[in-house]
Amino acid sequence: MQLAWSPVAQSGSLAISVDGQAAVDYRVEGSEKMGNGSGLILNGLAALFLADTKRGTTANSFRFPAESLTVRDLFPGETVTFPFTNLPKNARQELATCFPNTESVSSVTDQRPR
């Protein structure tokens, strides 16, 4: 699962919380090449992997959200909340693979409020 922003590369930190619980802080540092073949290297990042399921590694330790995933302070004073409550069952099952601390895919489909 990748969190991406544009057009300004950032360095610093951000905080991520699930369902209003305590936030987990992430460092945002490094550099990256532009994807257009120009060879330009940006100081700072324009994306952060929260989980890399292809390699079986993860930067997160949080569970699949029942209600929301909130990211704050990547840009000073800015917050964005991604709602999960009304996602269709198939979307919830696919996204669950990005959250290795989720007990099972079937439990993910049952987390929506009734």
C-alpha positions in Angstrom: 0.0 0.0 0.0 1.5 3.3 -1.1 0.6 6.8 0.1 1.6 9.3 -2.6 1.4 13.1 -2.8 2.2 15.7 -5.4 3.7 17.9 -6.7 6.1 18.9 -3.9 8.5 16.3 -2.5 8.6 16.3 1.3 11.0 15.5 4.1 10.1 15.3 7.8 7.4 13.1 9.3 3.7 12.2 9.3 1.3 10.5 11.6 -1.1 7.8 10.7 -4.0 6.6 12.9 -6.7 3.9 12.4 -10.2 4.4 13.6 -9.3 7.4 15.8 -6.7 5.4 17.8 -3.3 6.6 18.8 -1.2 7.7 15.8 2.0 6.0 14.5 4.7 8.4 13.4 6.7 7.8 10.2 9.9 9.5 9.0 9.7 10.8 5.4 13.3 11.2 4.2 15.4 10.4 1.2 15.4 11.3 -2.5 13.8 9.9 -5.6 14.1 10.1 -9.4 11.3 11.6 -11.5 9.3 8.9 -13.3 9.3 10.8 -16.6 12.8 9.7 -17.6 14.3 13.2 -17.2 16.9 12.1 -14.7 16.0 14.8 -12.2 16.5 13.7 -8.6 14.2 15.3 -6.0 15.4 15.9 -2.4 12.6 14.5 -0.4 9.9 11.9 -1.3 6.6 12.1 -3.1 5.4 8.7 -1.8 5.8 6.3 1.1 5.1 2.6 1.2 3.1 1.7 4.3 3.2 -2.0 3.3 5.0 -3.9 0.5 3.1 -7.1 0.1 5.1 -8.2 -2.9 8.2 -8.5 -0.8 6.4 -9.5 2.3 7.6 -6.5 4.3 5.7 -3.9 6.1 6.3 -0.5 7.7 3.1 -0.5 9.6 1.8 -2.4 12.7 -1.8 -1.3 12.5 -4.9 -3.4 11.7 -7.3 -3.0 8.8 -9.5 0.0 9.5 -13.1 -0.6 10.4 -14.0 3.1 9.8 -11.0 5.2 8.6 -7.3 5.7 8.1 -6.1 9.3 8.9 -2.9 10.8 7.8 -1.8 14.1 9.3 1.1 16.6 9.3 2.9 15.6 6.2 2.1 19.2 5.1 2.0 21.4 8.2 -1.6 21.6 9.6 -3.0 19.3 6.9 -5.1 16.1 7.6 -6.7 13.7 5.2 -9.0 10.9 6.2 -9.7 7.9 4.0 -13.1 6.3 4.9 -13.4 2.5 4.9 -16.9 2.2 6.3 -18.8 1.9 3.1 -16.2 0.1 0.9 -17.7 -2.8 -1.0 -16.9 -6.3 0.3 -14.5 -7.1 -2.6 -12.5 -3.8 -2.1 -12.2 -4.5 1.6 -10.9 -8.0 0.9 -8.3 -6.7 -1.5 -7.2 -3.9 0.7 -6.9 -6.3 3.7 -3.8 -7.8 2.2 -2.0 -4.5 2.8 -2.6 -4.8 6.5 -0.6 -7.8 7.8 -2.0 -7.5 11.4 -5.5 -8.2 10.2 -6.7 -11.6 11.6 -8.4 -12.9 8.5 -10.1 -11.6 5.4 -13.4 -12.8 6.6 -13.2 -10.7 9.7 -12.4 -7.7 7.6 -15.8 -8.0 5.8 -17.6 -8.1 9.1 -16.1 -4.9 10.5 -18.5 -2.5 8.9 -21.0 -1.0 11.3 -24.5 -2.4 10.9 
